[in-house]
Amino acid sequence: MYYDIRMRYAKKQEKTQIKKIEEDIGIRINEITNLIRNRFSDYVLSFGLTGPMAHGEATIFFHGDKTGSDVDLAIVTKYRSLRKQKALEREIRKAFGGTGLETGPLFFAPTIFERPDLLFSEYARAGQVLFGEHVKCNKDIAVWEAAKILTSRCGAFFENISFSDGIMLSQKFPYAWSKSVMAVAEAMLVLENRYAFSIQERTRKIKNSKYARHMPGFLNLYQKAYICRYTGKLPKQRGLIADTASFISFAFNETAKILTEKSGKDLADLGAPFPSIISTRFFYFINMLKNRHIGIPLSEPLVKEFAEMGKMFEQLKAGEMPSEKARQQSVELWKHAERFWLPY
């Protein structure tokens, strides 16, 4: 069902746990579906599953008493209503309360049809609709989405590593590492306009990527990352961090180069569409203010995040240690920068 591939790598005891969790998730999702049908049908155009969960590719980890997994829900609305959005979010949090599962639903307003990002395209083309309409999206995926994939996945990489006393890895680092390596393949396929929403399909496609031919050893590392995603075990490989940084750095550089070619602007000059500039920076400012950090960003935080992460991967590639301050700053940007849309 949700964890079909994960079950192939699960131990006997884990299989029993996963089956119980799947059944529990199924019951809770049915409750939410009925709630939307009965109380939010005037507001919700489409509701369903998206991401790996929609096609049996979700993963799950067991850390002692804690369970690590996501439940990817998508909601396309008929109109904007902050009041109804918050009310529905509360109901979803309530439905999954006490499970330890992450359930931040993706809300898509009607304007998403004119400016579709990768997340909406994924739900429209590969999601599992549980209520309402099957929304359509036939537009190409913009190169900018490759930059968003890289920063989104690599943010978790830097959140789960530290440089204060050598390289220290957290318990969750294996999963973050695997997603970062696999993000290279995702970004490359976006740049080639060959993106696929299924992990298994991406795994097949990356073997024929022109970029993979310029990265000797990448396909081998990708296969190890694929297995790590479902086992939670890092491969035993000397120089793993430097090798990983080399491939990720290549993806950052290629993405930046093509973005510059398509936009006619230097990477540092990229920014949200003019009507969104105030909201993207205000969003970041408010979130940082909650952490008692005050500062008005003069440039787009997401663009700065991309540049800062790229620099750190270049350092790791060269065997150098990034500063702990730079790592912390990139993680703050990752957590709070708004992931706006660009047409390039």
C-alpha beads as a LAMMPS data file, in Angstrom:
LAMMPS data file: protein, C-alpha beads

344 atoms
343 bonds

1 atom types
1 bond types

-500.0 500.0 xlo xhi
-500.0 500.0 ylo yhi
-500.0 500.0 zlo zhi

Masses

1 110.0

Atoms # bond

1 1 1 0.000 0.000 0.000
2 1 1 1.896 3.110 1.216
3 1 1 5.136 1.281 2.110
4 1 1 5.339 -1.430 -0.564
5 1 1 9.042 -0.910 -1.339
6 1 1 9.961 -0.343 2.311
7 1 1 8.470 -3.742 3.145
8 1 1 11.015 -5.420 0.839
9 1 1 13.826 -4.166 3.076
10 1 1 12.020 -4.598 6.411
11 1 1 12.889 -7.093 9.115
12 1 1 10.158 -9.475 10.260
13 1 1 9.316 -7.396 13.352
14 1 1 9.322 -4.175 11.292
15 1 1 6.884 -5.687 8.780
16 1 1 4.362 -6.252 11.558
17 1 1 4.811 -2.661 12.767
18 1 1 4.532 -1.229 9.251
19 1 1 1.348 -3.158 8.540
20 1 1 -0.267 -1.816 11.726
21 1 1 0.832 1.746 10.885
22 1 1 -0.544 1.422 7.333
23 1 1 -3.913 0.267 8.636
24 1 1 -3.987 3.103 11.162
25 1 1 -3.054 5.706 8.513
26 1 1 -5.742 4.338 6.199
27 1 1 -8.417 4.766 8.886
28 1 1 -7.303 8.329 9.663
29 1 1 -7.182 9.323 5.981
30 1 1 -10.707 7.952 5.499
31 1 1 -11.848 10.081 8.450
32 1 1 -10.325 13.196 6.876
33 1 1 -11.846 12.367 3.483
34 1 1 -15.320 12.039 5.029
35 1 1 -14.786 15.253 6.992
36 1 1 -13.927 17.149 3.802
37 1 1 -16.908 15.637 2.012
38 1 1 -19.301 16.636 4.805
39 1 1 -17.900 19.967 6.029
40 1 1 -15.476 21.428 3.463
41 1 1 -16.899 20.421 0.068
42 1 1 -17.697 24.073 -0.753
43 1 1 -14.021 24.955 -0.239
44 1 1 -12.052 21.919 -1.476
45 1 1 -11.835 21.215 -5.202
46 1 1 -9.595 18.170 -4.853
47 1 1 -8.085 16.199 -1.975
48 1 1 -5.743 13.223 -2.073
49 1 1 -2.358 11.644 -1.531
50 1 1 0.778 12.828 -3.261
51 1 1 4.494 12.114 -3.144
52 1 1 5.923 8.618 -2.568
53 1 1 2.862 7.594 -0.560
54 1 1 0.645 7.843 -3.625
55 1 1 2.456 4.958 -5.313
56 1 1 3.749 2.734 -2.515
57 1 1 7.235 4.262 -2.307
58 1 1 7.058 5.952 1.100
59 1 1 9.658 5.093 3.704
60 1 1 9.534 4.766 7.458
61 1 1 12.163 4.556 10.208
62 1 1 12.024 3.247 13.745
63 1 1 14.293 5.071 16.232
64 1 1 13.618 3.454 19.600
65 1 1 10.079 4.491 20.538
66 1 1 9.906 7.032 17.712
67 1 1 8.539 6.467 14.226
68 1 1 9.742 8.583 11.330
69 1 1 7.516 8.966 8.287
70 1 1 5.556 11.529 6.307
71 1 1 1.927 11.501 5.200
72 1 1 1.788 13.625 2.045
73 1 1 -1.669 15.162 1.619
74 1 1 -2.619 17.607 -1.162
75 1 1 -5.576 19.998 -1.111
76 1 1 -6.575 22.126 -4.105
77 1 1 -9.075 24.804 -3.098
78 1 1 -11.823 26.541 -5.059
79 1 1 -11.023 29.912 -3.512
80 1 1 -8.722 31.505 -0.937
81 1 1 -9.821 31.459 2.687
82 1 1 -7.246 31.616 5.455
83 1 1 -9.973 30.876 8.022
84 1 1 -11.055 27.646 6.301
85 1 1 -7.469 26.616 5.594
86 1 1 -6.532 26.926 9.265
87 1 1 -9.712 25.110 10.308
88 1 1 -8.914 22.205 7.970
89 1 1 -5.277 22.120 9.111
90 1 1 -6.491 21.841 12.721
91 1 1 -8.726 18.909 11.813
92 1 1 -5.867 17.122 10.046
93 1 1 -3.529 17.678 13.009
94 1 1 -6.241 16.358 15.300
95 1 1 -6.767 13.280 13.119
96 1 1 -3.066 12.408 13.294
97 1 1 -2.508 13.539 16.862
98 1 1 -0.296 11.224 18.898
99 1 1 0.943 9.202 15.914
100 1 1 4.326 10.928 15.596
101 1 1 3.782 11.182 11.837
102 1 1 4.451 14.416 9.919
103 1 1 1.267 15.626 8.211
104 1 1 1.781 19.146 6.903
105 1 1 -0.815 19.251 4.094
106 1 1 -0.018 21.071 0.840
107 1 1 -2.622 23.713 0.032
108 1 1 -2.889 24.887 -3.584
109 1 1 -4.921 28.030 -4.339
110 1 1 -6.726 28.458 -7.711
111 1 1 -3.834 30.578 -9.103
112 1 1 -1.606 27.478 -9.074
113 1 1 -3.087 26.463 -12.436
114 1 1 -1.409 29.485 -14.085
115 1 1 1.900 29.060 -12.226
116 1 1 2.281 25.342 -11.450
117 1 1 5.265 24.277 -9.389
118 1 1 6.690 20.762 -9.111
119 1 1 4.549 19.859 -6.097
120 1 1 1.307 20.723 -7.885
121 1 1 2.457 19.008 -11.088
122 1 1 3.161 15.870 -9.077
123 1 1 -0.305 15.784 -7.526
124 1 1 -1.992 16.570 -10.855
125 1 1 -0.097 13.914 -12.815
126 1 1 0.656 11.201 -10.259
127 1 1 -1.465 11.841 -7.157
128 1 1 -4.171 9.597 -5.756
129 1 1 -7.425 11.589 -5.601
130 1 1 -9.655 10.705 -2.644
131 1 1 -12.260 13.456 -2.997
132 1 1 -13.251 15.892 -5.735
133 1 1 -11.777 16.445 -9.172
134 1 1 -8.709 15.079 -10.933
135 1 1 -6.934 18.375 -11.608
136 1 1 -4.847 18.718 -14.760
137 1 1 -1.429 20.216 -15.415
138 1 1 0.271 19.869 -18.802
139 1 1 2.918 22.596 -18.502
140 1 1 6.652 21.817 -18.545
141 1 1 8.492 21.808 -15.243
142 1 1 10.653 24.951 -14.947
143 1 1 14.428 24.645 -14.399
144 1 1 13.979 26.707 -11.221
145 1 1 12.314 23.659 -9.684
146 1 1 15.703 21.899 -9.827
147 1 1 17.110 24.605 -7.531
148 1 1 14.170 24.157 -5.163
149 1 1 14.650 20.373 -5.105
150 1 1 18.343 20.699 -4.276
151 1 1 17.855 23.217 -1.467
152 1 1 14.836 21.381 -0.061
153 1 1 16.621 18.016 0.145
154 1 1 20.061 19.334 1.099
155 1 1 18.658 21.448 3.907
156 1 1 18.010 18.215 5.797
157 1 1 21.591 17.134 4.986
158 1 1 23.003 20.204 6.758
159 1 1 20.463 19.997 9.578
160 1 1 21.728 16.524 10.474
161 1 1 25.469 17.155 10.243
162 1 1 27.625 19.518 12.298
163 1 1 31.148 20.920 11.976
164 1 1 31.764 22.242 15.490
165 1 1 34.104 19.388 16.463
166 1 1 34.981 17.584 13.258
167 1 1 32.156 16.049 11.225
168 1 1 29.363 14.816 13.516
169 1 1 26.297 13.002 12.149
170 1 1 22.866 12.769 13.772
171 1 1 20.749 9.634 13.994
172 1 1 18.614 10.895 11.096
173 1 1 21.562 11.666 8.813
174 1 1 21.336 8.447 6.721
175 1 1 17.857 9.377 5.482
176 1 1 18.907 12.992 4.842
177 1 1 22.017 11.777 3.006
178 1 1 20.027 9.412 0.783
179 1 1 17.517 12.113 -0.166
180 1 1 20.329 14.548 -0.985
181 1 1 22.065 12.078 -3.311
182 1 1 18.767 11.182 -4.965
183 1 1 18.025 14.913 -5.332
184 1 1 20.964 15.124 -7.742
185 1 1 19.151 12.683 -10.037
186 1 1 15.894 14.628 -9.622
187 1 1 17.588 17.918 -10.521
188 1 1 19.358 16.416 -13.535
189 1 1 16.102 15.027 -14.898
190 1 1 14.409 18.415 -14.466
191 1 1 17.252 20.055 -16.419
192 1 1 16.777 17.457 -19.179
193 1 1 12.983 17.891 -19.144
194 1 1 12.660 14.158 -18.378
195 1 1 11.436 14.293 -14.793
196 1 1 9.394 11.386 -13.400
197 1 1 7.316 11.431 -10.218
198 1 1 7.921 7.811 -9.246
199 1 1 11.233 6.992 -7.541
200 1 1 11.457 3.734 -9.461
201 1 1 10.887 5.510 -12.772
202 1 1 13.501 8.163 -11.913
203 1 1 15.930 5.370 -11.055
204 1 1 15.437 3.914 -14.544
205 1 1 15.703 7.272 -16.286
206 1 1 18.844 8.537 -14.551
207 1 1 20.808 5.627 -16.045
208 1 1 20.413 7.271 -19.465
209 1 1 21.060 10.829 -18.300
210 1 1 23.669 12.829 -20.188
211 1 1 24.712 14.357 -16.867
212 1 1 25.287 10.953 -15.273
213 1 1 27.853 10.243 -18.011
214 1 1 29.856 13.255 -16.776
215 1 1 29.808 11.956 -13.173
216 1 1 31.752 8.664 -12.991
217 1 1 30.666 6.716 -9.936
218 1 1 27.399 8.585 -9.449
219 1 1 25.094 5.750 -10.503
220 1 1 26.823 3.456 -8.016
221 1 1 26.386 6.015 -5.214
222 1 1 22.769 6.597 -6.271
223 1 1 22.020 2.880 -5.939
224 1 1 23.515 2.915 -2.438
225 1 1 21.377 5.954 -1.578
226 1 1 18.273 4.160 -2.866
227 1 1 18.959 1.217 -0.537
228 1 1 19.821 3.556 2.354
229 1 1 16.486 5.321 1.902
230 1 1 14.666 2.109 2.792
231 1 1 17.110 0.570 5.287
232 1 1 18.358 3.655 7.125
233 1 1 21.954 2.406 6.906
234 1 1 24.773 4.493 5.431
235 1 1 27.065 2.651 3.015
236 1 1 30.531 1.820 4.353
237 1 1 32.576 3.860 1.918
238 1 1 35.781 5.766 2.534
239 1 1 35.449 9.447 1.634
240 1 1 31.648 9.219 1.499
241 1 1 31.014 12.856 2.450
242 1 1 33.562 14.246 -0.031
243 1 1 32.271 12.010 -2.848
244 1 1 28.695 13.003 -2.074
245 1 1 29.637 16.697 -2.011
246 1 1 31.349 16.350 -5.386
247 1 1 28.182 15.100 -7.100
248 1 1 25.877 17.542 -5.316
249 1 1 28.224 20.431 -6.105
250 1 1 28.093 19.453 -9.790
251 1 1 24.272 19.551 -9.677
252 1 1 24.284 22.989 -8.009
253 1 1 26.707 24.374 -10.593
254 1 1 24.841 22.954 -13.607
255 1 1 21.519 24.235 -12.284
256 1 1 22.974 27.710 -11.673
257 1 1 24.499 27.776 -15.176
258 1 1 21.243 26.873 -16.936
259 1 1 19.218 29.253 -14.771
260 1 1 21.590 32.067 -15.773
261 1 1 21.254 31.144 -19.455
262 1 1 17.445 30.971 -19.351
263 1 1 16.857 34.070 -17.228
264 1 1 19.649 36.268 -18.606
265 1 1 20.499 37.177 -14.999
266 1 1 23.233 36.276 -12.568
267 1 1 22.108 33.857 -9.873
268 1 1 22.388 36.558 -7.192
269 1 1 19.930 38.751 -9.141
270 1 1 17.166 36.138 -9.298
271 1 1 14.145 36.881 -7.187
272 1 1 10.456 36.308 -6.751
273 1 1 8.052 37.911 -9.274
274 1 1 7.603 41.583 -8.343
275 1 1 4.112 41.217 -6.746
276 1 1 5.545 38.510 -4.473
277 1 1 8.775 40.192 -3.388
278 1 1 7.339 41.869 -0.299
279 1 1 5.516 38.739 0.842
280 1 1 8.517 36.390 0.374
281 1 1 10.829 38.627 2.421
282 1 1 8.148 39.513 4.956
283 1 1 7.428 35.797 5.444
284 1 1 11.112 35.174 6.170
285 1 1 11.382 38.214 8.454
286 1 1 8.374 37.156 10.562
287 1 1 9.641 33.590 10.948
288 1 1 13.095 34.771 11.965
289 1 1 11.537 37.257 14.394
290 1 1 9.866 34.315 16.157
291 1 1 13.384 32.992 16.808
292 1 1 14.393 36.422 18.168
293 1 1 16.559 37.172 15.139
294 1 1 15.890 40.572 13.596
295 1 1 16.980 41.537 10.124
296 1 1 15.285 42.590 6.911
297 1 1 16.630 40.528 3.972
298 1 1 17.635 42.755 1.057
299 1 1 17.964 39.799 -1.306
300 1 1 15.742 36.755 -1.656
301 1 1 16.487 34.298 1.192
302 1 1 15.912 31.279 -1.072
303 1 1 18.475 32.506 -3.614
304 1 1 20.943 33.131 -0.783
305 1 1 20.220 29.649 0.576
306 1 1 21.070 28.092 -2.808
307 1 1 24.344 30.029 -3.012
308 1 1 25.398 29.263 0.579
309 1 1 24.722 25.542 0.249
310 1 1 26.609 25.446 -3.042
311 1 1 29.664 27.008 -1.359
312 1 1 29.630 24.495 1.492
313 1 1 29.449 21.537 -0.870
314 1 1 32.410 22.970 -2.792
315 1 1 34.359 23.081 0.489
316 1 1 33.419 19.516 1.431
317 1 1 34.325 18.365 -2.059
318 1 1 37.813 19.835 -1.573
319 1 1 38.173 18.145 1.807
320 1 1 37.706 21.412 3.707
321 1 1 35.451 21.947 6.692
322 1 1 32.704 24.596 6.358
323 1 1 32.222 26.802 9.384
324 1 1 29.552 25.791 11.871
325 1 1 28.148 29.325 11.628
326 1 1 27.666 28.965 7.859
327 1 1 25.947 25.610 8.367
328 1 1 23.568 27.034 10.948
329 1 1 22.782 30.009 8.729
330 1 1 21.947 27.781 5.760
331 1 1 19.657 25.671 7.953
332 1 1 17.841 28.809 9.135
333 1 1 17.393 29.877 5.509
334 1 1 16.162 26.388 4.614
335 1 1 13.577 26.430 7.390
336 1 1 12.224 29.924 6.768
337 1 1 12.809 31.015 3.148
338 1 1 9.642 30.937 1.047
339 1 1 9.914 28.619 -1.978
340 1 1 8.427 30.922 -4.581
341 1 1 7.729 30.166 -8.247
342 1 1 9.792 31.316 -11.255
343 1 1 9.037 30.655 -14.955
344 1 1 12.627 29.901 -16.102

Bonds

1 1 1 2
2 1 2 3
3 1 3 4
4 1 4 5
5 1 5 6
6 1 6 7
7 1 7 8
8 1 8 9
9 1 9 10
10 1 10 11
11 1 11 12
12 1 12 13
13 1 13 14
14 1 14 15
15 1 15 16
16 1 16 17
17 1 17 18
18 1 18 19
19 1 19 20
20 1 20 21
21 1 21 22
22 1 22 23
23 1 23 24
24 1 24 25
25 1 25 26
26 1 26 27
27 1 27 28
28 1 28 29
29 1 29 30
30 1 30 31
31 1 31 32
32 1 32 33
33 1 33 34
34 1 34 35
35 1 35 36
36 1 36 37
37 1 37 38
38 1 38 39
39 1 39 40
40 1 40 41
41 1 41 42
42 1 42 43
43 1 43 44
44 1 44 45
45 1 45 46
46 1 46 47
47 1 47 48
48 1 48 49
49 1 49 50
50 1 50 51
51 1 51 52
52 1 52 53
53 1 53 54
54 1 54 55
55 1 55 56
56 1 56 57
57 1 57 58
58 1 58 59
59 1 59 60
60 1 60 61
61 1 61 62
62 1 62 63
63 1 63 64
64 1 64 65
65 1 65 66
66 1 66 67
67 1 67 68
68 1 68 69
69 1 69 70
70 1 70 71
71 1 71 72
72 1 72 73
73 1 73 74
74 1 74 75
75 1 75 76
76 1 76 77
77 1 77 78
78 1 78 79
79 1 79 80
80 1 80 81
81 1 81 82
82 1 82 83
83 1 83 84
84 1 84 85
85 1 85 86
86 1 86 87
87 1 87 88
88 1 88 89
89 1 89 90
90 1 90 91
91 1 91 92
92 1 92 93
93 1 93 94
94 1 94 95
95 1 95 96
96 1 96 97
97 1 97 98
98 1 98 99
99 1 99 100
100 1 100 101
101 1 101 102
102 1 102 103
103 1 103 104
104 1 104 105
105 1 105 106
106 1 106 107
107 1 107 108
108 1 108 109
109 1 109 110
110 1 110 111
111 1 111 112
112 1 112 113
113 1 113 114
114 1 114 115
115 1 115 116
116 1 116 117
117 1 117 118
118 1 118 119
119 1 119 120
120 1 120 121
121 1 121 122
122 1 122 123
123 1 123 124
124 1 124 125
125 1 125 126
126 1 126 127
127 1 127 128
128 1 128 129
129 1 129 130
130 1 130 131
131 1 131 132
132 1 132 133
133 1 133 134
134 1 134 135
135 1 135 136
136 1 136 137
137 1 137 138
138 1 138 139
139 1 139 140
140 1 140 141
141 1 141 142
142 1 142 143
143 1 143 144
144 1 144 145
145 1 145 146
146 1 146 147
147 1 147 148
148 1 148 149
149 1 149 150
150 1 150 151
151 1 151 152
152 1 152 153
153 1 153 154
154 1 154 155
155 1 155 156
156 1 156 157
157 1 157 158
158 1 158 159
159 1 159 160
160 1 160 161
161 1 161 162
162 1 162 163
163 1 163 164
164 1 164 165
165 1 165 166
166 1 166 167
167 1 167 168
168 1 168 169
169 1 169 170
170 1 170 171
171 1 171 172
172 1 172 173
173 1 173 174
174 1 174 175
175 1 175 176
176 1 176 177
177 1 177 178
178 1 178 179
179 1 179 180
180 1 180 181
181 1 181 182
182 1 182 183
183 1 183 184
184 1 184 185
185 1 185 186
186 1 186 187
187 1 187 188
188 1 188 189
189 1 189 190
190 1 190 191
191 1 191 192
192 1 192 193
193 1 193 194
194 1 194 195
195 1 195 196
196 1 196 197
197 1 197 198
198 1 198 199
199 1 199 200
200 1 200 201
201 1 201 202
202 1 202 203
203 1 203 204
204 1 204 205
205 1 205 206
206 1 206 207
207 1 207 208
208 1 208 209
209 1 209 210
210 1 210 211
211 1 211 212
212 1 212 213
213 1 213 214
214 1 214 215
215 1 215 216
216 1 216 217
217 1 217 218
218 1 218 219
219 1 219 220
220 1 220 221
221 1 221 222
222 1 222 223
223 1 223 224
224 1 224 225
225 1 225 226
226 1 226 227
227 1 227 228
228 1 228 229
229 1 229 230
230 1 230 231
231 1 231 232
232 1 232 233
233 1 233 234
234 1 234 235
235 1 235 236
236 1 236 237
237 1 237 238
238 1 238 239
239 1 239 240
240 1 240 241
241 1 241 242
242 1 242 243
243 1 243 244
244 1 244 245
245 1 245 246
246 1 246 247
247 1 247 248
248 1 248 249
249 1 249 250
250 1 250 251
251 1 251 252
252 1 252 253
253 1 253 254
254 1 254 255
255 1 255 256
256 1 256 257
257 1 257 258
258 1 258 259
259 1 259 260
260 1 260 261
261 1 261 262
262 1 262 263
263 1 263 264
264 1 264 265
265 1 265 266
266 1 266 267
267 1 267 268
268 1 268 269
269 1 269 270
270 1 270 271
271 1 271 272
272 1 272 273
273 1 273 274
274 1 274 275
275 1 275 276
276 1 276 277
277 1 277 278
278 1 278 279
279 1 279 280
280 1 280 281
281 1 281 282
282 1 282 283
283 1 283 284
284 1 284 285
285 1 285 286
286 1 286 287
287 1 287 288
288 1 288 289
289 1 289 290
290 1 290 291
291 1 291 292
292 1 292 293
293 1 293 294
294 1 294 295
295 1 295 296
296 1 296 297
297 1 297 298
298 1 298 299
299 1 299 300
300 1 300 301
301 1 301 302
302 1 302 303
303 1 303 304
304 1 304 305
305 1 305 306
306 1 306 307
307 1 307 308
308 1 308 309
309 1 309 310
310 1 310 311
311 1 311 312
312 1 312 313
313 1 313 314
314 1 314 315
315 1 315 316
316 1 316 317
317 1 317 318
318 1 318 319
319 1 319 320
320 1 320 321
321 1 321 322
322 1 322 323
323 1 323 324
324 1 324 325
325 1 325 326
326 1 326 327
327 1 327 328
328 1 328 329
329 1 329 330
330 1 330 331
331 1 331 332
332 1 332 333
333 1 333 334
334 1 334 335
335 1 335 336
336 1 336 337
337 1 337 338
338 1 338 339
339 1 339 340
340 1 340 341
341 1 341 342
342 1 342 343
343 1 343 344
